[in-house]
Structure formats: structure tokens, C-alpha cells
Amino acid sequence: MRYYLDTEFNGFGGDLLSLALVREDGESCYLVVEQSLRTYEPWVEENVVPILWSIPSPLPGFASAVSASKLGAHIALFLEGDSDPVIVTDWPDDVRHFCAAVITGPGKMAKIPALKFEVHRVDAYPTRLQGAVQHNAWWDAMALREFFRG
């Protein structure tokens, strides 16, 4: 099955703030990394942080605030039962943050199946999705899914 991935992070090379996976059937996983008090890049402070929770309720799937150490377990749970997942995204940093999230310790990773990544440099906005909020990982993953559905 195809999963559309988007992440938000604290500026170039910065820490992960949120990660969304949306399956082609619309089920989704939205994870916001629990943050201790921190300084955000100015653009991120203005354009990402205020909309981290601007998602529909109820969400088609699950949303949770989690510690960075628990991200991999949530991702593994969402991918469970799919023997051939394909992760589709529009930017290489999304793959980097996804891979870092499933690493659980030195030489250890979450129990995920073999998977493939596809990176397509596309612009999913403007989108036909009602209420879409650009720079929110869940909405951006939904817009990417919508883009590829045509």
C-alpha cells in the first residue's frame, strides 16, 4: 500500500516537530513530538508551531503527542500488517526524519516491514481539499495523496 509522508521540523537540519502518514485509503497517523521549552526558527515559530494541531476532529486514524523515543513504535503500529509499504513524499528531509524516528537505540529499530521510498519533487498546493492548512504535516500529506489521486 502507498503511504503519503510529510514532516515539519525546526528549520534546515532542525529537530522533528511532527510527522504524518496518510494511507491511500485515507487512514492516517499524525504524531506531534512532545517538546520541552525551546527556541524555534523564526519562520517555524510563525508558520508551523501555531498550526501543529490544526487537524480535523475526528481524524481518520489517530493523532497523538508523543516523545521522540516513542515515534518508532507508533509508526510500526500504523504499518503493521502491510508486507510491502511504499512511502511517498515530496522532499528528502521527510525520508531522513522518518528513518531517524524508527531508530530506537544503538543498532536497534522499530519492528517495521521492508519498505520502499519514493521522492517526487511536486507541489501539492493549491489543493482541492476543503480546509487544508499548508505547513501542517497532516494536511500536507493529505494534499500529496490528493495530488497523486488526480
Protein Blocks (a to p, Z undefined) as FASTA:
>chain_A
ZZddddddehehiacfbdcdddfkopacddddddddddddfklmmmmmmmmmmccddded
ddddddfklmmmmmmmmmgoiabbccddfbfklmmmmmmmmpgbehiacddddddddddd
ddfbdcfbehiaghiaklmmmmmmmmmnZZ
